Amino acid sequence: MNLSSISRLNILLGIIVFCFVILGLWIRLLPSDFLLESIQPIVSSTDPWYTVRQVEQIIHHFPNYSWFDPFLSYPNGKIVDWGPVFPLFSSLIALILNASIQGDIIRAISWVPVILGMVLIPLCYMFGKIIWDVKAGWFAAILICVVGGETLFRSFFGDVDHHIMEVVVTSSFFISYFILLSYFNANNNNRTKWKAPLSTKSWSHHYFGNSKIQNLVIVLSIICGILYYLAIMTMPTCTLIAIIIALFTFFLPVLITEKSDYSRIFVMNGIIFGLFIILFALSGIQVSGWSLGQYSIIHLFIPAGIIAESGILYILSRFIVAKNRFFYTGILLMIFFVFSALLILINSEISNSFTNMVTRFFALNGTSVTIQEMQSSNIFTFLKVFNITAILSCFGFLILCFQFYRTKNPLNLAVIIWASVYIVISLLVVRFQYYSGEIFVILAGVFLSALYDKIQVRHHKIQKDNKNKFFWKIIFINNKGILCIGFLITMITILSIPVAMEVGLNETPKDSINDEWIQSLKWLSQQNNTDVPDYYSIYKESFSYPQNISTVISWWTSGHWILVLAHKIPATSPFQDNIVPVAKFLLADSNIQAEMIASQLHGKYIITTNEYLFNDFPMIQKWIPAQPDEDPYYFVFYNRASKTSSILTPMLGMKPAFFNTTLVKLHANDGSYVHANGSVVIQYQSTIVSGKEVPLLQKMYPIDQTQTIQFLSQPWSNTEIISLMYTSPITDTPALKNYRLIYESNGTQTFPGDVTLNNIKIFERVKGYTIPGTGTIEVPIVTNQGRHFTYRQQSENGTFTLPYATTNSPYDVKTTGPYRIIETNQTIDVDESQIEKYYT
């Protein structure tokens, strides 16, 4: 095929890419209707809400960035673990669009991930063109529009998080670095066997004189240095860039022998990481110590190590001629181990920080199983998301490996290391798939290009007299290649769109805040705010909390929603701060224990939900240290579908300890005393299911309260006592004396046993009003949703502690009569002024 037909083929591919760009834009906008049609514009999931908080701060103090936030991690506050690049960029977009109130800000910045996602299209084109050829670039650009797993999903409208910015800046760095590698001995005739990295007329190959090439190398190195700084100032995770360059530099001596290449890598790495060191030293160090996950001084040591590594190679190449190519690498390895051992001896904190970083990075700590994005990849989900692309990318990777084996090209080595590192970490931890998505489509693009060339009919020529029909001629002449590649891309598109629609239209709404939450938190925002700092101010680490500071205790999933919508301090958040004490509070088995933890957290409000009680409860358990081998709350047993059936069906029952948890007492019981309401005895025998011993139901029957007490005092073997209803405790459940319901949402959900509960409940923690008395006291209550219940409490040490006021209540949850001591029929009124509070 002549150059004219190649040019025309590229035009045709460009038109196809444009059509896919439109398709890719439509895919990325799938969640927009849901996110914009709520009672106010919202962002997706949980983490993006903290970006909203940062943008609101920045807009009020543009362009200042708050590195410390007292609204997180009470009582210490939190030094923010990522940099200002993404929030500042989002704030700039909001300012350009003249957005100043929260709804308008959300509407404006929700476009940021879409914009960055579309930027990936030309970046993938550049990757394919540099790594293989222009057709690989076109194919990669087409595929990134419709497939890409987390890379694609992170660019959805409303996913206002820094991850997509990490991908864009990291990709820009490696494109620039790969171009730099194309200059290695560009004027050496021995390199003509290498595949030209940009095209057959590469502007990096002989076109410029040596001085111009050197100047371009310097300019590109400076660009790389700035891009690495921007990447780190987006997220410290981007240290992976330096690790990949260090690995590449380490293996480089196996490939090169020319002194000029050693000097070039020294100059390149010296400029890139030297510039970064200067920029980071001026603005990046925010914390003391050696934490890799924060902006500490250790981020200066890693690039300094790469410069030293490159310098050692340069010195060795100047003064030592090694016939064995592994000689330089061996010396580097020896120096690395000696230097590492000295660092550990001098400062063990460095090794501890590295160990902690690896543990958190790869989710090796046990509690990481409670966080979906920190789990290892599931091969079936992986194939569902990437479909045929995953298989094609494997072939593309093998083609690059073969190309490297044949040519020993440093560019191929860098690409293989780059792809391998990101693919491995994405397989180990789901979260990091947003790095590898574009790599899969690029590798698939390489394979598609190679496949096209393989089946291409090369001997046809385009007739000059048919220029007005060249598109049809191109298709006709290349029909085999176009049909094959077109079929594969069509199949990938057909398989990818339903997955994208599932994520955009179903999973995004499921994982995002709903109208009930918004209404509940807007209501909470209207309550007393004198006990929290100013939401919009920028604070320093020297900030000191006032004595009357208060927090909102809830499970971590709603922490950012509470912060942004209610402008109050969440006791814990998606950043996992304080999660252990919050878990202990929710599972505390007494009023005294709950109060002790709530006092440490300065909790004023407690939010409970059906989600916490029915879905998150097992996850909350996992955060309690030293959990027993046997589940103290649930009993899971199996039952046969019929006497002759071999199919076993799992069944769930609640043990007595379940009903004594603070979460159940609040959400199911409204904090009230509940009398035991029957239980069920399960007799079982052990059997093996999937290699694990489990209880198989033999007999199940109800027992009364007397039998229950007798059984609990003298349990039988192979027998368990449970309840099958969430509002039927096995034993009497005492009241919580210091918590009163002040709000509940209008939505309800009905669970097995005809248990209907409001979805969201908000309680206020108070000292209450203590009066003398014995027996049981009760008061009738109607909630803001018109639901009636009776709060009951048994006396303790001859007193009652009453949380509700019968007169002058400030809330729509009100009593409908006075307190009454059941045994004596004595009635008591309590005014709101008599209810002693913790925080005012």
VOGU-3710 file (C-alpha; in Angstrom, 3 decimals, decimal comma):
1> mnlssisrln> 0,000/0,000/0,000  1,441/3,409/-0,934  1,716/6,411/1,357  -1,379/7,996/-0,166  -3,554/5,048/0,785  -2,053/5,021/4,305  -2,906/8,709/4,693  -6,436/8,096/3,460  -6,822/5,114/5,792  -5,819/7,369/8,683
11> illgiivfcf> -8,478/9,882/7,622  -11,060/7,103/7,604  -9,913/5,936/11,048  -10,040/9,530/12,263  -13,688/9,805/11,183  -14,474/6,542/12,980  -12,718/7,824/16,120  -14,814/10,989/15,996  -17,975/8,877/15,961  -16,671/6,887/18,932
21> vilglwirll> -15,847/10,123/20,746  -19,539/11,044/20,530  -20,435/7,572/21,785  -17,874/7,872/24,595  -19,305/11,233/25,638  -22,809/9,725/25,784  -21,537/6,866/27,957  -19,815/9,233/30,381  -22,989/11,283/30,746  -25,164/8,278/31,648
31> psdfllesiq> -25,401/9,130/35,399  -26,190/12,804/34,788  -29,981/12,496/34,832  -30,003/10,793/38,230  -27,380/13,112/39,734  -29,088/16,289/38,553  -32,707/15,300/39,151  -32,441/14,821/42,932  -33,855/17,518/45,216  -30,460/19,167/44,680
41> pivsstdpwy> -27,563/18,326/42,331  -25,368/15,601/43,809  -22,078/13,871/43,027  -21,731/10,109/42,893  -20,742/7,693/45,651  -18,989/9,021/48,797  -15,409/10,233/48,220  -16,352/12,859/45,586  -18,305/14,687/48,271  -15,054/15,613/49,943
51> tvrqveqiih> -13,937/17,210/46,688  -17,107/19,320/46,881  -16,046/20,366/50,394  -12,558/21,308/49,157  -13,876/23,240/46,158  -16,256/25,208/48,386  -13,291/26,123/50,618  -11,058/27,073/47,702  -13,707/29,223/45,985  -14,058/31,268/49,187
61> hfpnyswfdp> -10,256/31,722/49,410  -9,038/31,143/45,830  -6,393/29,930/45,099  -5,485/28,915/48,684  -5,614/25,223/49,542  -6,313/23,812/52,997  -3,824/21,107/53,946  -5,509/20,603/57,326  -9,161/19,860/58,061  -10,539/19,931/61,643
71> flsypngkiv> -13,827/18,462/60,366  -12,097/15,099/59,971  -10,460/12,710/62,438  -11,595/14,400/65,645  -9,905/15,127/68,107  -6,705/15,592/66,088  -7,968/16,861/62,782  -6,576/15,490/59,549  -3,707/16,526/57,338  -5,102/15,966/53,859
81> dwgpvfplfs> -3,367/13,023/52,188  -3,604/14,268/48,612  -2,572/17,421/46,872  -4,276/20,496/45,447  -4,081/19,786/41,711  -7,516/18,228/41,230  -9,435/20,456/43,685  -7,812/23,581/42,226  -8,580/22,494/38,672  -12,195/21,774/39,666
91> slialilnas> -12,436/25,115/41,460  -11,151/26,895/38,368  -13,870/25,256/36,267  -16,480/26,302/38,848  -15,207/29,887/38,843  -15,175/30,038/35,046  -18,796/28,884/35,059  -19,590/31,449/37,782  -20,766/28,798/40,252  -20,860/29,999/43,855
101> iqgdiirais> -23,596/28,083/45,707  -23,345/24,365/46,425  -25,853/23,168/43,819  -24,246/25,207/41,033  -20,753/24,158/42,125  -21,717/20,475/41,970  -23,338/20,943/38,582  -20,187/22,648/37,249  -17,477/20,365/38,630  -19,398/17,205/37,678
111> wvpvilgmvl> -18,126/17,880/34,149  -14,472/17,716/35,227  -14,117/13,902/35,106  -15,887/13,874/31,741  -13,432/16,440/30,370  -10,447/14,498/31,713  -11,904/11,253/30,376  -12,139/12,752/26,908  -8,519/13,947/27,211  -7,543/10,283/27,551
121> iplcymfgki> -8,649/9,683/23,962  -5,791/11,657/22,320  -3,424/10,418/25,035  -4,206/6,805/24,146  -3,683/7,694/20,493  -0,243/9,055/21,350  0,603/5,972/23,411  -0,309/3,623/20,575  1,592/5,687/18,042  4,750/5,896/20,156
131> iwdvkagwfa> 4,716/2,290/21,318  3,806/0,686/17,991  2,400/2,667/15,081  -0,291/5,150/14,115  -2,940/2,451/13,576  -2,402/1,183/17,124  -2,976/4,755/18,236  -6,259/4,991/16,351  -7,472/1,635/17,685  -6,537/2,544/21,261
141> ailicvvgge> -8,350/5,877/20,892  -11,454/4,048/19,674  -11,420/1,494/22,489  -10,881/3,977/25,364  -14,166/5,625/24,340  -16,231/2,549/25,236  -14,118/0,248/27,391  -11,594/0,744/30,144  -13,110/-0,597/33,362  -12,438/1,699/36,302
151> tlfrsffgdv> -10,601/4,121/33,999  -13,858/4,625/32,120  -16,078/4,629/35,209  -13,878/7,190/36,998  -14,529/9,564/34,095  -18,301/9,401/34,474  -20,238/12,595/35,051  -20,318/13,349/38,775  -17,415/11,080/39,819  -15,555/14,118/41,089
161> dhhimevvvt> -12,498/12,375/42,523  -8,784/12,752/41,912  -8,332/9,280/40,347  -9,025/10,302/36,750  -6,637/13,247/37,160  -3,970/10,787/38,333  -4,455/8,780/35,149  -4,266/11,833/32,877  -1,159/13,351/34,472  0,595/9,979/34,819
171> ssffisyfil> -0,179/9,158/31,187  1,154/12,541/30,057  4,373/11,865/31,949  4,949/8,459/30,373  4,137/9,711/26,885  6,802/12,382/27,309  9,248/9,899/28,809  8,685/7,349/26,056  9,356/10,036/23,470  12,614/10,781/25,279
181> lsyfnannnn> 13,598/7,130/25,009  13,161/7,301/21,248  16,246/9,572/21,132  18,619/6,946/22,496  21,478/6,994/20,012  19,158/8,237/17,270  22,128/8,807/14,980  23,628/5,348/15,526  23,317/3,138/12,485  23,179/0,063/14,706
191> rtkwkaplst> 19,741/1,191/15,859  18,202/1,167/12,388  16,990/-2,380/13,059  14,715/-0,994/15,754  11,114/-0,248/14,978  10,806/3,507/14,554  8,780/4,587/17,547  6,715/7,346/15,969  6,422/6,538/12,293  8,546/5,692/9,288
201> kswshhyfgn> 9,358/9,403/9,089  9,817/9,928/12,798  10,622/13,509/13,647  12,962/12,092/16,268  15,036/10,131/13,740  17,672/12,065/11,794  15,255/14,894/11,013  16,820/17,220/13,564  20,483/17,856/13,995  22,169/16,613/17,160
211> skiqnlvivl> 22,004/20,003/18,872  18,309/20,312/18,185  17,720/16,805/19,497  19,661/17,637/22,639  17,652/20,813/23,167  14,441/18,865/22,647  15,582/16,248/25,154  16,151/18,996/27,715  12,759/20,584/27,030  10,949/17,244/27,265
221> siicgilyyl> 12,838/16,387/30,452  11,675/19,654/31,991  8,113/18,843/30,928  8,450/15,397/32,528  9,714/16,983/35,740  6,730/19,320/35,882  4,336/16,463/35,087  5,818/14,301/37,842  5,398/17,172/40,288  1,773/17,618/39,195
231> aimtmptctl> 1,208/13,863/39,534  2,598/13,722/43,083  0,681/16,881/43,995  -2,428/15,097/42,787  -1,837/11,980/44,887  1,247/10,442/46,565  0,269/7,126/44,960  1,837/8,531/41,797  5,193/7,634/43,362  4,641/4,554/41,207
241> iaiiialftf> 6,003/6,682/38,349  9,358/6,966/40,093  9,361/3,273/40,988  8,791/2,347/37,324  11,587/4,677/36,170  13,897/3,269/38,867  13,173/-0,290/37,691  13,734/0,699/34,060  17,022/2,407/34,890  18,069/-0,631/36,925
251> flpvliteks> 17,606/-3,011/33,971  18,848/-0,568/31,311  22,529/-1,678/31,445  21,455/-5,081/30,153  20,507/-3,378/26,879  22,877/-0,486/26,201  26,624/-0,242/25,728  27,040/3,250/24,264  28,428/5,835/26,694  26,194/8,464/25,102
261> dysrifvmng> 23,114/6,505/26,214  24,373/6,421/29,817  24,994/10,151/29,733  21,564/10,717/28,174  19,740/8,726/30,870  21,729/10,610/33,517  20,780/13,963/31,981  17,144/12,947/31,511  16,632/11,613/35,031  18,741/14,382/36,504
271> iifglfiilf> 16,602/17,121/34,943  13,277/15,357/35,572  13,786/14,475/39,202  16,088/17,362/40,024  13,378/19,795/38,943  10,844/17,821/40,956  13,060/17,968/44,064  13,247/21,752/43,793  9,503/22,182/43,277  8,517/19,693/45,984
281> alsgiqvsgw> 10,987/21,128/48,497  9,445/24,557/47,959  5,788/23,561/48,276  5,215/19,878/48,890  6,468/18,953/52,379  3,450/19,114/54,686  4,108/16,520/57,397  7,066/15,415/59,476  8,275/11,836/59,451  8,757/9,428/56,581
291> slgqysiihl> 5,276/8,511/55,420  5,094/7,483/51,771  1,346/7,996/51,783  1,633/11,633/52,852  3,591/14,674/51,743  6,724/13,995/53,769  10,406/14,447/53,060  10,708/10,861/51,872  9,340/11,977/48,499  12,623/13,840/48,020
301> fipagiiaes> 14,688/10,719/48,717  13,067/8,552/46,048  13,829/10,872/43,077  17,248/11,611/44,593  17,865/7,858/44,578  16,984/7,686/40,869  19,405/10,510/40,106  22,079/8,706/42,125  21,260/5,448/40,316  21,646/7,154/36,932
311> gilyilsrfi> 24,835/8,896/38,082  26,404/5,616/39,192  25,661/4,086/35,795  27,204/7,095/34,051  30,360/6,912/36,183  30,678/3,171/35,628  30,306/3,619/31,857  33,059/6,247/31,842  35,637/4,388/33,860  34,802/0,681/33,702
321> vaknrffytg> 34,348/-1,326/30,520  32,170/-4,327/31,391  31,883/-7,213/28,967  29,140/-8,777/31,072  26,032/-6,638/30,717  24,782/-7,690/34,151  27,856/-6,196/35,829  26,447/-2,677/36,220  23,073/-4,017/37,361  24,788/-6,203/39,955
331> illmiffvfs> 26,687/-3,214/41,343  23,433/-1,203/41,544  21,751/-4,057/43,387  24,601/-4,321/45,871  24,598/-0,564/46,518  20,821/-0,624/46,971  20,949/-3,324/49,649  23,841/-1,695/51,497  22,157/1,712/51,440  18,811/0,229/52,542
341> allilinsei> 20,480/-1,581/55,449  22,190/1,637/56,550  18,903/3,562/56,415  17,163/0,946/58,535  19,990/1,017/61,083  20,012/4,804/61,187  16,228/5,305/61,201  13,902/2,318/61,550  10,933/4,669/61,004  11,721/4,622/57,281
351> snsftnmvtr> 11,382/0,854/56,994  8,261/0,905/59,194  6,728/3,574/56,973  7,514/1,521/53,882  5,995/-1,607/55,462  2,864/0,289/56,489  2,565/1,805/53,026  2,814/-1,609/51,336  0,274/-3,039/53,790  -2,226/-0,267/53,080
361> ffalngtsvt> -1,421/-0,102/49,365  -2,097/-3,774/48,767  -4,839/-4,073/51,425  -2,965/-6,638/53,484  -4,560/-5,579/56,770  -7,591/-7,630/57,788  -10,091/-4,782/57,925  -9,534/-3,960/54,260  -12,015/-6,698/53,395  -14,709/-4,293/54,622
371> iqemqssnif> -13,840/-1,866/51,807  -14,985/-3,077/48,407  -12,407/-1,174/46,354  -9,541/-2,577/48,460  -10,352/-6,205/47,689  -8,472/-8,267/45,124  -9,797/-8,423/41,603  -12,379/-11,019/40,707  -11,512/-12,710/37,416  -15,164/-12,994/36,352
381> tflkvfnita> -15,869/-9,320/37,061  -12,614/-8,461/35,330  -13,626/-10,322/32,160  -17,126/-8,841/32,321  -15,714/-5,330/32,404  -12,949/-5,749/29,820  -14,488/-8,622/27,763  -12,559/-9,374/24,566  -10,234/-6,439/25,237  -8,596/-8,362/28,091
391> ilscfgflil> -7,741/-11,253/25,774  -6,513/-9,002/22,969  -4,346/-7,064/25,431  -2,620/-10,300/26,470  -1,678/-10,930/22,836  -0,579/-7,306/22,500  1,667/-7,676/25,527  3,212/-10,835/24,056  3,845/-9,020/20,773  5,679/-6,244/22,649
401> cfqfyrtknp> 7,713/-8,841/24,551  8,670/-10,534/21,289  9,555/-7,172/19,775  11,762/-6,457/22,789  13,406/-9,884/22,519  14,138/-9,239/18,851  15,373/-5,641/19,035  16,448/-5,082/22,668  14,936/-1,617/22,364  14,942/0,360/25,679
411> lnlaviiwas> 11,590/1,852/24,725  10,052/-1,624/24,589  11,590/-2,439/27,986  10,132/0,717/29,532  6,690/-0,061/28,093  6,799/-3,647/29,399  7,790/-2,513/32,909  5,169/0,271/32,856  2,402/-2,085/31,780  3,466/-4,909/34,115
421> vyivisllvv> 3,580/-2,776/37,274  0,164/-1,217/36,761  -1,486/-4,465/35,658  -0,113/-6,371/38,661  -1,320/-3,823/41,221  -4,730/-3,633/39,524  -5,080/-7,406/39,783  -4,077/-7,328/43,449  -6,378/-4,455/44,415  -9,588/-3,467/42,596
431> rfqyysgeif> -9,059/0,196/43,381  -6,011/0,494/41,112  -7,799/-0,738/38,003  -8,263/2,905/37,097  -4,534/2,923/36,258  -4,588/-0,186/34,085  -7,746/0,382/32,043  -6,000/2,503/29,442  -3,064/0,078/29,375  -5,378/-2,755/28,374
441> vilagvflsa> -6,852/-0,768/25,496  -3,386/0,344/24,349  -2,088/-3,231/24,344  -5,252/-4,326/22,552  -4,593/-1,553/20,017  -1,094/-2,945/19,444  -2,520/-6,385/18,753  -5,230/-5,054/16,435  -2,639/-3,113/14,449  -0,381/-6,158/14,179
451> lydkiqvrhh> -3,345/-8,307/13,173  -4,409/-5,781/10,546  -0,913/-5,756/9,035  -0,848/-9,541/9,027  -4,036/-9,980/7,026  -3,670/-6,817/4,978  -3,736/-7,165/1,241  -0,618/-5,245/0,268  -0,373/-5,626/-3,468  -3,439/-3,563/-4,470
461> kiqkdnknkf> -2,967/0,025/-5,461  -5,425/2,890/-5,506  -6,032/4,194/-8,990  -5,416/7,894/-9,471  -8,615/8,300/-11,454  -10,752/7,188/-8,495  -9,721/9,865/-5,984  -13,348/10,962/-5,532  -14,184/7,445/-4,292  -11,069/6,766/-2,225
471> fwkiifinnk> -12,941/5,814/0,957  -14,793/3,057/-0,869  -11,563/2,005/-2,549  -9,777/1,891/0,793  -12,501/-0,292/2,235  -12,564/-2,545/-0,837  -8,803/-3,003/-1,047  -8,393/-3,573/2,682  -11,653/-5,440/3,124  -10,152/-8,396/4,958
481> gilcigflit> -8,297/-6,282/7,505  -11,133/-3,798/7,952  -13,776/-6,507/8,289  -11,746/-8,418/10,873  -10,790/-5,383/12,964  -14,231/-3,873/12,523  -15,842/-7,085/13,743  -13,649/-7,207/16,867  -14,206/-3,541/17,723  -17,951/-3,937/17,131
491> mitilsipva> -18,071/-6,948/19,457  -16,099/-5,070/22,125  -18,486/-2,130/21,820  -21,592/-4,331/21,997  -20,252/-6,086/25,097  -19,011/-2,884/26,768  -22,047/-0,619/26,478  -24,369/-2,751/28,673  -21,694/-2,854/31,399  -21,263/0,912/31,227
501> mevglnetpk> -25,048/1,377/31,355  -25,268/-0,929/34,386  -22,663/1,138/36,223  -23,985/4,506/35,109  -27,715/3,871/35,484  -27,907/1,304/38,306  -24,747/1,101/40,400  -24,205/4,849/40,593  -27,682/5,519/42,068  -27,299/2,555/44,427
511> dsindewiqs> -23,969/3,805/45,803  -24,917/7,479/45,922  -26,818/9,589/48,402  -30,594/9,609/47,985  -33,267/12,223/48,643  -34,027/10,832/52,104  -30,439/11,330/53,172  -30,338/14,825/51,673  -33,551/15,861/53,441  -32,346/14,366/56,728
521> lkwlsqqnnt> -28,978/16,127/56,594  -30,481/19,422/55,454  -32,724/19,200/58,508  -29,705/18,463/60,693  -27,845/21,445/59,223  -30,564/23,726/60,590  -29,916/22,621/64,167  -27,513/24,439/66,480  -24,163/25,055/64,726  -22,397/26,970/67,516
531> dvpdyysiyk> -20,515/23,817/68,484  -18,651/23,325/65,168  -15,970/25,411/63,393  -16,780/27,591/60,400  -17,245/25,302/57,414  -15,612/27,571/54,812  -12,500/28,720/56,695  -9,035/27,413/55,888  -7,374/26,038/59,006  -3,804/25,353/60,053
541> esfsypqnis> -2,508/22,335/61,943  -2,226/24,534/65,040  -6,037/24,715/65,234  -7,435/24,032/68,714  -10,958/22,677/69,203  -13,282/24,620/71,536  -14,511/22,754/74,621  -18,090/22,535/73,384  -17,131/20,918/70,058  -19,438/18,086/68,981
551> tviswwtsgh> -19,536/15,340/66,366  -22,100/13,215/64,582  -21,682/9,480/65,144  -22,637/7,295/62,189  -21,013/4,583/60,112  -18,135/5,712/57,883  -20,072/5,501/54,596  -22,070/8,649/55,378  -19,254/10,740/56,865  -18,658/13,017/53,869
561> wilvlahkip> -22,386/13,511/53,354  -22,693/14,701/56,954  -19,768/17,076/56,527  -20,842/18,659/53,246  -24,620/18,738/53,624  -25,023/19,243/57,389  -21,743/21,193/57,906  -21,053/19,134/61,009  -18,102/17,011/62,111  -18,533/13,303/61,348
571> atspfqdniv> -17,003/11,013/63,969  -15,694/8,855/61,130  -15,643/9,075/57,356  -14,689/7,124/54,220  -11,077/7,919/55,153  -11,526/5,369/57,980  -10,424/7,695/60,811  -11,926/6,763/64,211  -13,644/3,786/62,654  -12,730/1,390/65,480
581> pvakfllads> -14,259/3,483/68,301  -17,364/4,106/66,174  -17,704/0,360/65,560  -17,304/-0,244/69,292  -19,997/2,347/70,009  -22,489/0,805/67,606  -21,896/-2,655/69,082  -21,621/-1,528/72,731  -23,775/-3,766/74,917  -24,653/-1,271/77,663
591> niqaemiasq> -25,635/2,364/78,105  -22,508/2,915/80,230  -20,148/1,538/77,560  -21,876/3,482/74,780  -21,667/6,699/76,811  -17,979/6,229/77,531  -17,147/5,925/73,819  -19,546/8,707/72,804  -17,878/11,007/75,342  -14,461/10,323/73,817
601> lhgkyiittn> -15,856/11,175/70,373  -17,787/14,204/71,712  -20,857/12,742/70,015  -23,930/14,936/70,044  -25,992/13,321/67,286  -26,228/9,668/66,278  -27,523/8,577/62,886  -28,728/5,018/62,318  -30,138/3,465/59,156  -31,667/0,260/57,885
611> eylfndfpmi> -28,549/-0,101/55,765  -26,324/-0,148/58,846  -28,545/-2,641/60,652  -29,245/-5,113/57,884  -26,321/-4,793/55,444  -23,356/-3,224/57,243  -23,648/-5,014/60,592  -21,295/-7,903/59,609  -18,763/-5,362/58,312  -18,959/-3,343/61,538
621> qkwipaqpde> -18,050/-6,514/63,432  -14,817/-6,918/61,487  -13,483/-3,621/62,841  -13,680/-4,812/66,468  -10,228/-6,053/67,539  -9,822/-9,616/68,838  -13,135/-10,935/67,577  -13,925/-14,485/68,799  -13,836/-17,363/66,318  -17,566/-17,927/66,770
631> dpyyfvfynr> -19,857/-15,108/65,631  -21,408/-13,640/68,814  -24,324/-12,036/66,949  -25,469/-14,324/64,154  -26,085/-18,066/63,888  -25,974/-19,375/60,322  -27,356/-22,875/59,792  -28,454/-24,953/56,836  -31,718/-26,641/56,009  -32,622/-29,203/53,362
641> asktssiltp> -35,194/-28,138/50,779  -36,909/-31,511/51,452  -36,114/-34,710/53,313  -34,791/-36,360/50,161  -33,111/-33,247/48,723  -29,352/-32,789/48,715  -29,712/-29,024/48,285  -28,866/-27,091/51,463  -30,293/-23,616/52,022  -28,549/-21,230/54,466
651> mlgmkpaffn> -30,711/-19,622/57,160  -29,924/-16,806/59,581  -30,879/-16,294/63,206  -29,929/-13,585/65,712  -28,303/-14,499/69,005  -29,072/-12,700/72,311  -25,980/-10,442/72,005  -27,315/-8,998/68,747  -30,264/-7,360/70,519  -28,027/-5,818/73,180
661> ttlvklhand> -25,997/-3,747/70,705  -26,462/0,018/70,703  -27,262/-0,032/66,976  -30,204/-2,397/67,460  -31,395/-0,628/70,620  -31,459/2,690/68,785  -32,684/1,803/65,322  -35,046/-1,100/66,044  -36,125/-0,173/69,587  -35,946/3,665/69,426
671> gsyvhangsv> -33,770/3,463/72,545  -36,652/2,007/74,555  -36,790/-0,974/76,919  -38,220/-4,008/75,085  -39,562/-7,082/76,842  -38,410/-10,478/75,583  -40,760/-11,704/72,891  -40,023/-15,388/72,421  -37,211/-17,400/70,913  -36,547/-20,456/68,803
681> viqyqstivs> -34,399/-23,489/69,600  -32,298/-24,928/66,790  -31,067/-28,505/67,143  -28,448/-29,407/64,564  -25,762/-31,823/63,571  -22,492/-30,950/61,882  -22,050/-31,634/58,185  -19,502/-30,685/55,540  -20,320/-28,032/52,924  -17,573/-26,966/50,484
691> gkevpllqkm> -14,941/-28,466/52,748  -16,201/-26,597/55,809  -18,056/-27,975/58,819  -21,456/-26,295/59,200  -24,605/-26,905/61,328  -27,400/-28,800/59,545  -30,886/-28,251/60,976  -32,476/-31,306/62,611  -35,277/-29,715/64,597  -36,596/-26,205/65,223
701> ypidqtqtiq> -39,289/-25,218/67,747  -40,340/-22,121/69,744  -39,936/-21,846/73,527  -41,336/-19,470/76,132  -39,411/-17,032/78,325  -39,012/-19,441/81,260  -37,528/-22,112/78,992  -35,314/-19,500/77,357  -33,799/-18,426/80,687  -33,277/-22,051/81,665
711> flsqpwsnte> -31,579/-22,852/78,370  -29,279/-19,822/78,530  -28,172/-20,832/82,030  -27,567/-24,446/81,007  -26,965/-24,651/77,207  -27,192/-28,007/75,445  -24,701/-29,397/72,964  -25,508/-29,052/69,228  -28,267/-26,624/70,184  -28,582/-22,875/69,664
721> iislmytspi> -31,214/-20,407/70,791  -32,025/-17,641/68,322  -34,644/-15,129/67,252  -35,886/-14,851/63,688  -37,261/-11,297/64,064  -35,251/-8,099/64,528  -37,770/-6,692/67,010  -38,142/-9,872/69,093  -35,227/-9,968/71,553  -34,461/-13,248/73,265
731> tdtpalknyr> -33,990/-11,559/76,627  -35,270/-8,273/78,045  -33,423/-5,394/76,371  -32,739/-2,394/78,630  -33,380/1,169/77,480  -30,737/3,690/76,487  -31,124/6,572/78,915  -29,103/9,256/77,174  -30,489/9,162/73,633  -33,706/10,604/72,267
741> liyesngtqt> -35,106/10,336/68,762  -35,362/13,783/67,163  -35,950/12,994/63,477  -36,726/10,129/61,127  -37,019/10,023/57,364  -40,299/9,338/55,592  -39,172/6,176/53,785  -39,705/2,770/55,366  -38,634/-0,774/54,681  -40,323/-3,979/55,780
751> fpgdvtlnni> -38,193/-6,945/56,790  -38,947/-10,606/57,588  -41,373/-10,966/60,471  -43,386/-7,921/59,341  -40,829/-5,566/60,866  -41,214/-2,082/59,351  -38,576/0,518/60,165  -37,957/4,049/58,926  -34,861/4,173/56,761  -32,962/6,937/58,630
761> kifervkgyt> -33,183/7,977/62,261  -31,350/10,793/64,030  -30,901/10,753/67,810  -29,634/13,448/70,143  -27,369/12,484/73,017  -28,320/14,242/76,270  -27,551/13,929/79,965  -31,306/13,868/80,520  -33,302/14,636/83,638  -32,831/12,322/86,615
771> ipgtgtievp> -35,682/11,706/89,058  -36,129/9,234/91,927  -38,381/6,225/91,381  -38,596/2,488/90,963  -40,260/0,181/88,451  -40,933/1,004/84,799  -41,653/4,464/83,415  -43,133/5,159/79,979  -44,110/8,072/77,786  -46,097/8,074/74,477
781> ivtnqgrhft> -44,305/9,682/71,519  -45,233/10,696/67,993  -42,471/11,235/65,467  -42,125/13,894/62,788  -43,527/11,300/60,360  -46,600/10,619/62,505  -45,414/7,247/63,779  -46,467/6,464/67,369  -44,372/4,475/69,835  -43,903/4,290/73,579
791> yrqqsengtf> -40,548/4,935/75,210  -40,047/2,759/78,308  -37,259/2,628/80,850  -36,668/0,554/83,969  -35,287/2,215/87,072  -31,695/1,711/88,116  -30,374/2,373/91,615  -33,734/3,940/92,521  -33,716/6,540/89,732  -34,922/7,190/86,182
801> tlpyattnsp> -32,925/9,266/83,657  -35,423/10,797/81,255  -34,238/11,923/77,787  -37,505/13,365/76,398  -39,209/16,617/77,381  -42,981/16,579/77,670  -43,271/20,363/77,303  -41,499/22,905/75,066  -39,702/20,283/72,987  -37,721/21,972/70,164
811> ydvkttgpyr> -38,264/19,024/67,827  -41,158/17,641/65,793  -40,674/14,323/67,588  -42,871/15,041/70,618  -44,438/13,325/73,579  -48,230/13,123/73,515  -48,621/12,910/77,261  -46,689/12,898/80,543  -44,325/10,217/81,812  -46,113/7,517/83,807
821> iietnqtidv> -44,657/5,038/86,297  -46,556/1,899/85,426  -46,505/0,336/88,901  -47,823/3,425/90,734  -49,609/5,247/87,879  -47,743/8,400/88,935  -47,399/10,954/86,130  -44,498/13,351/85,638  -43,981/16,282/83,270  -40,487/17,332/82,186
831> desqiekyyt> -39,780/20,691/80,538  -37,087/21,037/77,882  -35,207/23,393/80,210  -34,851/20,503/82,666  -33,178/18,226/80,125  -29,457/18,640/80,731  -27,380/18,522/77,550  -23,757/17,764/76,780  -23,122/20,353/74,069  -24,940/23,622/73,475
//
